[in-house]
Amino acid sequence: MSKDEWLLCPVCGSKTRDRIRADTELKNFPLFCPKCKHETLNNVNKLNITLITEPAAKTQGQ
C-alpha cells in the first residue's frame, strides 16, 4: 500500500480536493483552494511540495 496525503493550501493551510501519492510527480501544477479561492503554482516530487513564485508583471514605463 502506498502512502498518500492531501495537498494543503500554502495560503490558508486547509485541505484541497487533491491527493498525492509517494510516486507522484507534478510540474507547474495549478492548485486551487476552495476555501480561500486562491490559485498557486506548485511542483511536487516524492511528497515534497514546492511553491512556485513568479515575479509580478511590470508595466511598461516611458
C-alpha positions in Angstrom: 0.0 0.0 0.0 1.5 3.3 -1.0 1.4 6.4 1.3 -0.7 9.3 0.2 -1.7 12.6 1.6 -3.8 15.6 0.9 -2.4 18.7 -0.8 -2.6 21.6 1.6 -3.2 25.2 0.5 0.0 27.2 1.0 -2.1 30.4 1.7 -4.6 29.3 4.4 -3.3 25.7 5.2 -6.6 23.9 4.6 -7.1 20.7 2.6 -7.7 21.0 -1.1 -9.6 18.5 -3.3 -6.3 16.8 -4.5 -4.4 14.0 -3.0 -0.9 12.8 -4.0 0.9 9.5 -3.6 4.6 8.8 -2.9 5.3 8.3 -6.6 3.5 11.5 -7.8 5.5 14.0 -9.9 3.9 17.3 -10.9 5.4 20.3 -12.5 3.7 23.7 -12.7 0.5 22.3 -11.2 -2.2 24.9 -10.6 -3.6 24.2 -7.2 -6.9 25.8 -6.4 -8.2 26.2 -2.8 -12.0 26.1 -2.4 -11.9 27.7 1.0 -9.8 30.9 0.3 -10.3 30.9 -3.5 -6.6 31.3 -4.3 -4.7 29.5 -7.0 -1.0 28.8 -6.7 1.5 27.0 -8.9 3.3 24.0 -7.3 5.9 21.4 -8.1 5.5 18.0 -6.4 8.2 15.3 -6.3 8.0 12.3 -3.9 5.7 14.1 -1.4 7.9 17.2 -1.4 5.8 20.2 -2.3 7.5 23.5 -3.5 5.6 26.7 -4.2 6.5 28.5 -7.5 6.7 32.2 -7.1 6.8 34.2 -10.3 7.8 37.8 -10.4 4.9 40.2 -10.9 4.5 41.7 -14.3 5.9 45.2 -14.7 4.1 47.9 -16.6 6.0 49.5 -19.4 7.2 52.9 -18.4 8.0 55.7 -20.8 
